[in-house]
């Protein structure tokens, strides 16, 4: 433990007095333990994250399931100050568990773009449309020994800490998809869905097959058709009511697979369209190309809405020789 304390002391010695920002994960949460993000500033504002530091120390890891979360909450060590009859409140959902900080680099895939919704139909936004610069991403692992023509030290340091956790998390997500499919086989049909209702929904692939996903009903188009926002993929689609199933608490409380972030809004609609076209490519040759994301700014938002806004830059990393040696170019 002495090594860990020495490490933390060295990390914070330049920050006197030490100030941090605490962002609670739930509105009106008034009971300990408090689930929160704890951030601090070293060089750039909010370039420190206490959870990320704990992961970097080694003995700690990200939570990958509801059972791990419940076990952690139960082992809070605050019995001496709490009512022995009190029961910790449940979160409305488990957010994506990977801790983020300003200056951090991540390998991502873009799963969804922000659109304006009119009458249940998506419309291409312009620079004046709220959320036009929002993207939904999955965080992916990447070998921390990869080389880069720019920002190599920062990228490799970020990958060294996070990639092992992302691999664990993605294995859990794969098991979760199988779990949802099994649950859907016995879940009740939802004959009369309501706006805001959490459901299991069957997403059909373009070629063949499909996947049972979590979703939220956004609009009712007719007695047979609704618009659903896919919780773990960040996009929406029109779905036949017969493809909806009820969702249990255990299914709803699986960690969200998605992070929603924003990029800097371009000055013109032409630039915005070019960026969105680049980010929305259907296929990326993973043998030669990756997308990297740098967290540039974190803004606490409060409620209602997102707990924090993550402003990012997105970079294309091209590996022409297929030897994990990448050339970087900024997309936005």
C-alpha positions as CSV (number, residue, x, y, z in Angstrom):
1,X,0.0,0.0,0.0
2,X,3.0,2.3,0.7
3,X,3.9,2.2,-3.0
4,X,0.4,3.4,-4.0
5,X,0.4,6.2,-1.4
6,X,3.8,7.4,-2.6
7,X,2.5,7.3,-6.2
8,X,-0.5,9.4,-5.3
9,X,1.5,11.9,-3.3
10,X,3.9,12.4,-6.2
11,X,0.9,12.9,-8.5
12,X,-0.7,15.6,-6.4
13,X,2.3,17.4,-5.0
14,X,2.0,20.2,-7.7
15,X,-1.7,20.8,-6.8
16,X,-1.8,22.9,-3.6
17,X,-4.5,23.4,-2.5
18,X,-6.0,20.3,-4.1
19,X,-9.4,21.0,-5.7
20,X,-11.6,18.4,-7.3
21,X,-15.0,18.3,-9.1
22,X,-17.6,15.7,-8.0
23,X,-20.4,14.8,-10.5
24,X,-23.1,12.6,-9.1
25,X,-24.5,10.0,-11.4
26,X,-28.1,10.4,-10.3
27,X,-30.4,13.4,-9.7
28,X,-31.6,13.9,-6.1
29,X,-29.3,11.2,-4.7
30,X,-29.2,11.9,-0.9
31,X,-27.8,8.7,0.6
32,X,-24.3,7.3,1.0
33,X,-22.5,5.8,-0.8
34,X,-22.6,8.4,-3.6
35,X,-21.9,7.1,-7.1
36,X,-19.9,9.9,-8.8
37,X,-17.1,10.9,-11.1
38,X,-14.3,12.6,-9.1
39,X,-12.1,14.8,-11.4
40,X,-9.2,17.1,-10.6
41,X,-6.8,19.4,-12.6
42,X,-3.1,18.9,-13.1
43,X,-2.1,20.7,-16.3
44,X,-5.3,20.8,-18.3
45,X,-8.7,21.3,-16.6
46,X,-10.1,17.9,-15.5
47,X,-7.0,16.0,-16.9
48,X,-7.2,13.8,-13.7
49,X,-9.8,11.2,-12.8
50,X,-9.5,9.4,-9.5
51,X,-11.1,6.2,-10.9
52,X,-8.6,6.2,-13.8
53,X,-5.8,6.6,-11.3
54,X,-7.1,3.6,-9.3
55,X,-7.2,1.5,-12.5
56,X,-3.6,2.5,-13.3
57,X,-2.4,1.4,-9.9
58,X,-3.2,-2.2,-10.8
59,X,-5.4,-3.8,-8.1
60,X,-8.6,-2.1,-9.4
61,X,-10.6,-2.8,-12.6
62,X,-13.8,-1.5,-14.2
63,X,-17.2,-2.9,-13.3
64,X,-18.5,-5.1,-16.2
65,X,-21.9,-6.3,-14.8
66,X,-24.8,-5.5,-12.5
67,X,-23.6,-8.3,-10.1
68,X,-20.2,-6.6,-9.8
69,X,-21.8,-3.2,-9.2
70,X,-24.1,-4.6,-6.5
71,X,-21.2,-6.3,-4.8
72,X,-19.1,-3.1,-4.8
73,X,-22.0,-1.0,-3.5
74,X,-22.6,-3.5,-0.6
75,X,-18.9,-3.4,0.3
76,X,-18.8,0.4,0.9
77,X,-17.4,0.3,4.5
78,X,-19.7,3.1,5.7
79,X,-21.8,1.0,8.1
80,X,-20.6,3.1,11.1
81,X,-22.4,6.2,9.7
82,X,-25.5,4.7,8.0
83,X,-28.8,3.5,9.2
84,X,-28.4,-0.3,9.5
85,X,-31.9,-0.7,8.0
86,X,-31.2,1.4,5.0
87,X,-30.8,-0.1,1.6
88,X,-28.7,1.6,-1.2
89,X,-30.9,3.1,-3.9
90,X,-30.6,1.5,-7.4
91,X,-29.3,3.6,-10.3
92,X,-31.7,4.2,-13.1
93,X,-29.0,2.6,-15.3
94,X,-25.4,1.7,-15.2
95,X,-23.4,4.1,-17.4
96,X,-20.4,3.1,-19.5
97,X,-17.8,2.2,-16.9
98,X,-14.5,3.2,-18.6
99,X,-13.1,6.3,-16.7
100,X,-12.1,9.2,-18.9
101,X,-10.0,12.3,-18.4
102,X,-8.9,15.3,-20.5
103,X,-5.9,14.4,-22.7
104,X,-6.8,10.7,-22.9
105,X,-6.7,8.9,-26.2
106,X,-9.0,6.0,-27.1
107,X,-9.5,3.7,-30.1
108,X,-13.2,4.0,-31.0
109,X,-15.8,3.0,-33.6
110,X,-18.6,5.5,-34.5
111,X,-22.0,3.8,-34.0
112,X,-24.4,6.8,-34.4
113,X,-24.6,10.4,-35.5
114,X,-26.9,13.1,-34.1
115,X,-30.0,13.9,-36.2
116,X,-33.0,16.2,-35.8
117,X,-36.2,14.2,-35.4
118,X,-39.3,15.5,-37.1
119,X,-42.5,13.4,-37.0
120,X,-40.5,10.3,-36.1
121,X,-38.2,10.7,-39.1
122,X,-34.5,11.8,-39.0
123,X,-33.4,14.8,-40.9
124,X,-29.8,15.8,-41.8
125,X,-28.9,18.7,-39.4
126,X,-27.1,22.0,-40.0
127,X,-24.7,23.9,-37.8
128,X,-27.7,25.5,-36.0
129,X,-29.2,22.2,-35.1
130,X,-28.7,21.1,-31.5
131,X,-26.7,17.9,-31.3
132,X,-25.5,18.1,-34.9
133,X,-22.0,17.5,-33.6
134,X,-22.9,14.6,-31.3
135,X,-21.6,11.1,-32.0
136,X,-22.1,7.8,-30.3
137,X,-19.0,5.6,-29.9
138,X,-17.9,2.2,-28.8
139,X,-14.5,2.1,-27.1
140,X,-12.3,-0.6,-28.6
141,X,-8.9,-2.1,-27.5
142,X,-5.7,-1.4,-29.4
143,X,-2.2,-2.8,-28.7
144,X,-0.4,-0.4,-26.5
145,X,2.9,-1.1,-28.4
146,X,1.5,0.4,-31.6
147,X,3.6,3.3,-32.9
148,X,2.3,6.7,-34.2
149,X,3.9,9.5,-36.1
150,X,2.5,12.0,-33.7
151,X,1.4,12.1,-30.0
152,X,3.0,8.6,-29.5
153,X,3.8,9.0,-25.8
154,X,0.3,10.2,-24.8
155,X,-1.5,7.6,-27.0
156,X,0.6,4.6,-25.8
157,X,0.2,5.7,-22.1
158,X,-3.6,5.9,-22.6
159,X,-3.8,2.5,-24.3
160,X,-1.6,0.9,-21.7
161,X,-4.1,1.8,-18.9
162,X,-7.4,1.3,-20.7
163,X,-7.0,-1.4,-23.4
164,X,-6.9,-4.4,-20.9
165,X,-10.1,-3.0,-19.2
166,X,-11.8,-2.6,-22.6
167,X,-11.1,-6.2,-23.5
168,X,-12.7,-7.3,-20.3
169,X,-15.7,-5.1,-20.9
170,X,-16.2,-6.1,-24.5
171,X,-16.2,-9.8,-23.4
172,X,-18.9,-8.9,-20.9
173,X,-20.8,-7.0,-23.7
174,X,-20.6,-10.1,-25.9
175,X,-22.0,-12.3,-23.1
176,X,-24.7,-9.6,-22.6
177,X,-25.9,-9.9,-26.2
178,X,-26.3,-13.6,-25.8
179,X,-28.1,-13.0,-22.5
180,X,-30.6,-10.5,-24.1
181,X,-31.3,-13.0,-26.9
182,X,-32.1,-15.6,-24.4
183,X,-34.3,-13.2,-22.4
184,X,-36.2,-12.1,-25.5
185,X,-37.2,-15.7,-26.2
186,X,-39.3,-15.8,-23.1
187,X,-40.2,-12.1,-22.5
188,X,-43.7,-10.8,-23.0
189,X,-44.8,-9.1,-26.2
190,X,-45.4,-5.4,-25.9
191,X,-48.7,-4.9,-27.8
192,X,-49.2,-1.2,-26.7
193,X,-45.9,0.5,-26.3
194,X,-45.7,4.0,-24.8
195,X,-43.2,6.8,-25.4
196,X,-40.2,6.5,-23.1
197,X,-40.8,2.8,-22.4
198,X,-37.6,0.6,-22.2
199,X,-37.9,-2.5,-24.4
200,X,-36.0,-5.3,-26.0
201,X,-36.1,-4.8,-29.8
202,X,-35.0,-7.0,-32.6
203,X,-32.7,-5.3,-35.1
204,X,-32.5,-6.9,-38.5
205,X,-29.1,-6.9,-40.2
206,X,-29.0,-5.8,-43.9
207,X,-28.0,-9.2,-45.2
208,X,-29.3,-11.8,-42.8
209,X,-29.9,-12.5,-39.2
210,X,-30.2,-9.9,-36.5
211,X,-29.7,-9.0,-32.8
212,X,-31.9,-8.4,-29.8
213,X,-31.0,-5.0,-28.4
214,X,-32.1,-2.6,-25.6
215,X,-34.0,0.4,-26.7
216,X,-36.3,3.2,-25.7
217,X,-39.6,4.0,-27.6
218,X,-39.3,7.6,-28.9
219,X,-42.5,8.0,-31.0
220,X,-45.6,6.0,-31.9
221,X,-46.0,6.0,-35.7
222,X,-49.1,3.8,-35.8
223,X,-50.6,0.9,-34.0
224,X,-48.0,-1.3,-35.8
225,X,-45.0,0.9,-36.0
226,X,-42.8,2.8,-33.5
227,X,-39.5,4.7,-33.6
228,X,-36.9,3.3,-31.2
229,X,-33.6,4.6,-30.0
230,X,-31.0,1.8,-29.5
231,X,-29.5,2.2,-26.1
232,X,-26.2,0.6,-26.8
233,X,-25.7,1.8,-30.4
234,X,-26.8,5.5,-30.4
235,X,-29.0,5.5,-33.4
236,X,-32.7,5.1,-34.0
237,X,-34.9,3.1,-36.3
238,X,-38.5,2.4,-37.2
239,X,-39.6,-1.0,-35.8
240,X,-42.7,-3.1,-36.1
241,X,-44.5,-3.4,-32.7
242,X,-44.4,-7.2,-33.1
243,X,-40.6,-7.0,-32.7
244,X,-40.8,-5.5,-29.2
245,X,-40.4,-7.4,-26.0
246,X,-40.7,-6.4,-22.3
247,X,-37.4,-5.6,-20.5
248,X,-36.6,-6.7,-16.9
249,X,-34.6,-4.8,-14.3
250,X,-31.6,-7.1,-14.8
251,X,-31.6,-6.4,-18.5
252,X,-32.0,-2.6,-18.1
253,X,-29.2,-2.5,-15.5
254,X,-26.5,-4.0,-17.7
255,X,-23.7,-1.4,-18.3
256,X,-24.4,0.8,-21.3
257,X,-22.0,0.0,-24.1
258,X,-22.0,3.5,-25.5
259,X,-20.3,6.9,-24.9
260,X,-21.9,10.0,-26.3
261,X,-19.4,12.7,-27.2
262,X,-19.4,15.9,-29.2
263,X,-16.8,17.3,-31.6
264,X,-16.1,21.0,-32.2
265,X,-18.9,22.5,-34.4
266,X,-17.5,23.5,-37.8
267,X,-18.1,27.0,-39.1
268,X,-20.2,26.0,-42.2
269,X,-22.7,23.4,-43.2
270,X,-20.3,22.2,-45.9
271,X,-17.6,21.4,-43.4
272,X,-20.2,19.8,-41.0
273,X,-21.4,17.6,-43.8
274,X,-17.9,16.5,-44.7
275,X,-17.1,15.6,-41.1
276,X,-20.3,13.7,-40.6
277,X,-19.8,11.8,-43.9
278,X,-16.3,10.9,-42.8
279,X,-17.4,9.7,-39.4
280,X,-20.5,7.9,-40.7
281,X,-18.6,5.6,-43.2
282,X,-20.3,2.2,-43.2
283,X,-17.1,0.2,-43.6
284,X,-13.6,0.8,-42.3
285,X,-10.8,-1.5,-43.3
286,X,-9.6,-2.5,-39.8
287,X,-6.5,-4.1,-41.4
288,X,-5.3,-0.7,-42.4
289,X,-7.2,2.0,-40.5
290,X,-8.5,2.9,-37.1
291,X,-10.3,5.9,-35.5
292,X,-8.8,7.4,-32.5
293,X,-10.5,9.9,-30.1
294,X,-8.8,12.4,-27.8
295,X,-10.8,13.8,-24.9
296,X,-10.2,17.6,-25.2
297,X,-12.6,19.0,-22.7
298,X,-15.0,17.8,-20.0
299,X,-17.8,20.1,-18.9
300,X,-20.0,19.2,-15.9
301,X,-23.6,19.7,-17.1
302,X,-25.8,18.8,-14.1
303,X,-29.4,17.7,-14.5
304,X,-31.6,17.3,-16.5
305,X,-29.6,15.8,-19.4
306,X,-26.2,14.3,-19.6
307,X,-24.1,14.4,-16.4
308,X,-21.0,15.7,-18.4
309,X,-20.3,16.8,-21.9
310,X,-17.2,15.3,-23.5
311,X,-15.7,17.4,-26.2
312,X,-13.4,15.3,-28.4
313,X,-11.2,15.4,-31.5
314,X,-11.4,12.4,-33.8
315,X,-8.3,11.2,-35.8
316,X,-7.8,8.8,-38.6
317,X,-4.9,6.4,-38.0
318,X,-3.7,4.6,-41.1
319,X,-1.5,1.5,-41.0
320,X,-0.4,1.1,-44.6
321,X,2.1,-1.6,-43.8
322,X,-0.2,-3.5,-41.5
323,X,2.4,-3.6,-38.7
324,X,0.7,-1.4,-36.1
325,X,2.7,1.7,-37.2
326,X,0.1,4.4,-37.7
327,X,0.0,7.8,-39.5
328,X,-2.4,10.2,-37.9
329,X,-4.6,12.8,-39.6
330,X,-7.3,14.8,-37.8
331,X,-10.9,14.5,-39.0
332,X,-12.5,17.0,-36.6
